[in-house]
Amino acid sequence: MRVEAKKILVKYWGYPDFRPMQEDIIMSVAEGHDTLALLPTGGGKSICFQVPALMVPGTCIVVTPLIALMKDQVDNLKKVGIKAAAIFTGMHSSEIESVYSNVVAGTYKFLYVSPERLDTEIFKQVISRVKVNLLTVDEAHCVSQWGYDFRPPYLRIAEIRPYIPDVPVLALTATATPEVVADIMSKLEFRRNRAFRSTFERTNLAYHVAKEYDKPAFLMSFFADTKGSGIVYVRNRKKTRELAEILTKKGVSATFYHAGLDAHTRDERQKQWSTGQVKVMVSTNAFGMGIDKADVRKVIHYDLPDCIESYFQEAGRAGRDQKPSQAVLLYTHHDIINAKELLKTSYPPIDEIRIIYNALGNYLQLAEGSGKDISFDFKISDFANNYNFNLLQVYSAIKILEREGYLMYVESAGQFSKLFVPLSKEDLYRFMVENPRSERIIKEIMRSYSGIFTDYININESMLAKRAEMAREEVVKQLSYLHKLKVITYIPITTMPQLVFSSGRMNAKYIQLSDQNYRFLKEAAEKRLEALLHFITDNLKCRSQQLLAYFGEQKSQRCGICDVCLSKNKSNLNEMEFEQLVGSINEMLISKPRYLNDVIQNLSQYTEDQIIDVIRWLMDHGKVIRGKDEMLGWHNQLNIAFE
């Protein structure tokens, strides 16, 4: 099997060897074992399910909540000659039917679906008629209520296992605490616990946390001499534009990216950054998923991330070529206050969520019971203004309703229009003969695109117009006309965000959000925020060690390159000596203030320079303070030893 796996790797991806752990994971799946794989961002998770699925007959079902990732992976598989398709909220019903028909016919090797899709009767009917060789659960941390991105529909994944008996499950995630790891295997009903875990240690990546009040000045200085690419993560869309403009004015090549931009603009800017035309991308967390650019030298979190998991994933986009790189997190006292307030807003009262749900139905003019699986253009800011709602509260309510499976909010619009020909070739030729006015556009479609008789394909109306020597408006008009006659199925590009009611509009009083479940999720979010705030304010322990300990690696070595380690390195003490000296100083100062000379005389086993360097380091990090009479005192989180 190992030889076969290597042949597939070389044939389709051109890699001579697997990355660490990939082959072991592939063999585990190929042998039929339920398997959990924890690989860091950029660790090659997709190879772990694509290779074993190609080794045996049948279709691999891939469950993922990320529509953008579905599209990217399907496109990438098609480029190397592997048949793949995706079904997600926002697709036209006829397009979904076409995919299902092809799945039953055995056309696709990979079918990507959102977790909500698994709960539909048609999906269960389809997979019971298909030879499934592997069930892959991507972003598997979403199955755990302890996880940072818990989604209730993931809890129902195990319910489809009886429809595909004896089919192994491969769960994949880049970030999971030990608690989440155990929960994933339990919720997915692993027949036997089997987990492969790569170390999360990044020896080339220097983590720095800085309390910085003039962030724009820091940003300009930081990127002034950057070699390679950079990413700046911020929390709101307006700031992406502002910071990109500031950098550009200072001579740094930069642009911005967020989910509110149209698909063409997002695609164009990602290409500019990926090819090096633009050096720095300023973005919300909408940017980065599926990106594997090797020469990202610097990642800055200009605002606080949601949690350590998000930070670790986003920071991990730096230095994938194993060359020295930096991940810098900037914060102020106000950022901490704002993060706590944001958490409160992210969990609006349940009654408020019901009010917003009811208003959504009224806004879209839906009668109760209607609207199921229909995509509606939806601009969230217009809705909030129309009903005088707080925008952030509306967004939070929608995301909670989405997690509970009541609706779906697709912020990123599609990149292409779609086309499918339901007629046979003979019937289409007969139509052209009988309708000569449509002959030109139909011939150009057949000449420009292959596969239109078996699957929906992406089309570009402007390119089609150029080839047919027609105006774009005329092409759209003719395509719409042919669609009306049912000669083709034409789905024009969607430029607006989409809102979909998963089960039709309900009476708001029947919207049930388990108070216990709701409270549990809020408490879990509070714990994650607490862990993040502890990480940014703990200036005593190596940043890498803190991150690794959070993910269960308790015995790591200090990195020597983070801000904490660099400060410690100046004392000319090793890690153990440094910690012992800090502990001794703590014992002396925690009881009462002392003069520096007293400290030096009582710690005669260390040199004066070593003691002064460590005290200076403790003062720089707010652990020791100097009083008016030059006496030193220990300043902890609870109190100050003296005024």
Stockholm file with secondary structure:
# STOCKHOLM 1.0

chainA/1-643         MRVEAKKILVKYWGYPDFRPMQEDIIMSVAEGHDTLALLPTGGGKSICFQVPALMVPGTCIVVTPLIALMKDQVDNLKKVGIKAAAIFTGMHSSEIESVYSNVVAGTYKFLYVSPERLDTEIFKQVISRVKVNLLTVDEAHCVSQWGYDFRPPYLRIAEIRPYIPDVPVLALTATATPEVVADIMSKLEFRRNRAFRSTFERTNLAYHVAKEYDKPAFLMSFFADTKGSGIVYVRNRKKTRELAEILTKKGVSATFYHAGLDAHTRDERQKQWSTGQVKVMVSTNAFGMGIDKADVRKVIHYDLPDCIESYFQEAGRAGRDQKPSQAVLLYTHHDIINAKELLKTSYPPIDEIRIIYNALGNYLQLAEGSGKDISFDFKISDFANNYNFNLLQVYSAIKILEREGYLMYVESAGQFSKLFVPLSKEDLYRFMVENPRSERIIKEIMRSYSGIFTDYININESMLAKRAEMAREEVVKQLSYLHKLKVITYIPITTMPQLVFSSGRMNAKYIQLSDQNYRFLKEAAEKRLEALLHFITDNLKCRSQQLLAYFGEQKSQRCGICDVCLSKNKSNLNEMEFEQLVGSINEMLISKPRYLNDVIQNLSQYTEDQIIDVIRWLMDHGKVIRGKDEMLGWHNQLNIAFE
#=GR chainA/1-643 SS CHHHHHHHHHHHHCCSSCCTTHHHHHHHHHTTCCEEEECCTTSCHHHHHHHHHHHSSSEEEEECSCHHHHHHHHHHHHHTTCCEEEECTTCCHHHHHHHHHHHHTTCCSEEEECGGGGGSHHHHHHHHTSCEEEEEESSGGGGCTTSTTCCGGGGGGGGGGGGSTTCCEEEEESCCCHHHHHHHHHHTTCSSCCEEECCCCCTTEEEEEEECSCHHHHHHHHHTTCCSEEEEECSSHHHHHHHHHHHHHTTCCEEEECTTSCHHHHHHHHHHHHTTSSSEEEECTTSCTTCCCTTEEEEEESSCCSSHHHHHHHHTTSCTTSSCEEEEEEECHHHHHHHHHHHHHTSCCHHHHHHHHHHHHHHTTCCTTCCBTCEEECCHHHHHHHHTCCHHHHHHHHHHHHHTTSEEEECSCCSSEEEECCSCHHHHHHHHHHCGGGHHHHHHHHHHCSSTTTSCEEECHHHHHHHHTCCHHHHHHHHHHHHHTTSSEEECCCCSCEEEETTCCCCGGGCCCCHHHHHHHHHHHHHHHHHHHHHHHCCSSCHHHHHHHHTTCCSCCCCSCSHHHHHHHTTTCCHHHHHHHHHHHHHHHHHSCBCHHHHHHHTTTSCHHHHHHHHHHHHHTTSEEECTTSCEEEBCSSCBSCC
#=GC SS_cons         CHHHHHHHHHHHHCCSSCCTTHHHHHHHHHTTCCEEEECCTTSCHHHHHHHHHHHSSSEEEEECSCHHHHHHHHHHHHHTTCCEEEECTTCCHHHHHHHHHHHHTTCCSEEEECGGGGGSHHHHHHHHTSCEEEEEESSGGGGCTTSTTCCGGGGGGGGGGGGSTTCCEEEEESCCCHHHHHHHHHHTTCSSCCEEECCCCCTTEEEEEEECSCHHHHHHHHHTTCCSEEEEECSSHHHHHHHHHHHHHTTCCEEEECTTSCHHHHHHHHHHHHTTSSSEEEECTTSCTTCCCTTEEEEEESSCCSSHHHHHHHHTTSCTTSSCEEEEEEECHHHHHHHHHHHHHTSCCHHHHHHHHHHHHHHTTCCTTCCBTCEEECCHHHHHHHHTCCHHHHHHHHHHHHHTTSEEEECSCCSSEEEECCSCHHHHHHHHHHCGGGHHHHHHHHHHCSSTTTSCEEECHHHHHHHHTCCHHHHHHHHHHHHHTTSSEEECCCCSCEEEETTCCCCGGGCCCCHHHHHHHHHHHHHHHHHHHHHHHCCSSCHHHHHHHHTTCCSCCCCSCSHHHHHHHTTTCCHHHHHHHHHHHHHHHHHSCBCHHHHHHHTTTSCHHHHHHHHHHHHHTTSEEECTTSCEEEBCSSCBSCC
//
